[in-house]
Amino acid sequence: MLLGVNIDHIAVLREARRVNDPDIVDALGIVKRAGGDQITIHLREDRRHIQDSDLKMIAQLSPLPLNLECAKSPSMIAIASHYRPHRVTIVPEKREEVTTEGGLVVDSSDEVLQNAIANLQEQQIEVSLFIDPTAEAVNASLAMGVEWIEFHTGEYANLHAMLYGNLRNSHHAIKALDVPRHELKNRLEAQLEKLKSLSMYAQDLGLRVAAGHGLNYQNVQSIAQIKSIEELNIGQSIIARSIFSGLHQAIKEMKRLI
């Protein structure tokens, strides 16, 4: 299985002090040497972490394919078309969110999304849509003519953290998931089965399938065992682990698990 390493959180640390340390470009060679298969970055409209200058340098210097996550707005698609990453993953975006909260709403009547996909494909850039794991979203993505979909695994990750992790007892506990453990287990198993069946369904339709969001060292193996998912994009947990073990070792450990 391929591993896309999302390096956004290196830029989060840098932007916290508004300096150029750590230098995100330093991560590119480390990701390759550690066995990463792809660099993933998210250029948000509010530029809260990755900046245009980062995209420029990474597009020029990355020894690995670049997967750029961005919103569907014409201004963002114009930037993506200019720098021509290997793939653009179109994601939903809200200024007030801490991180991407759900999948893209894919509607065949959405002219902005249609134009975004067409403009990127004219530049020979692969397009992926970041969607919730539903049959409706898969079918709508197929109708849009994209090459890839990426399933948002946030619900799976939250259920796993509430059941097996320490999320239940933290100040970040999710009130909607404060239910008996047997119910959490049933919902987790159902979510995993949904990801399995939908990834197989999408693959049978000719779509290539990736997954990501909230995946970490504790929950990734069950997702990695789904053969119809080709690629995982993982960032925050790898960068968090790297604080203690170093980036090279953190990536190697994630590769071993998947």
Buried (B, 14 or more C-beta within 10 A) or exposed (E): BBBBBBBBBBBBBBBEEEEEEBEBBEBBBBBBEBBBBBBBBBBBEEEBBBBEEBBEBBBEEBEBBBBBBBBBBEEBBEBBBEBBBBBBBBBBBEEEEEEBEBBBEBEEEBEEBBEBBEBBBEBEBBBBBBBBBBEEBBBBBBEBEBBBBBBBBBBBBBBBBBBBBEBBEEEEBEEEBEEEEEEBEEBBEEBBEBBBBBBBBBBEEEBBBBBBBBBBBEBBEBBBEBEBBBBBBBBBBBBEBBEEEEBBEBBBBBBEBB
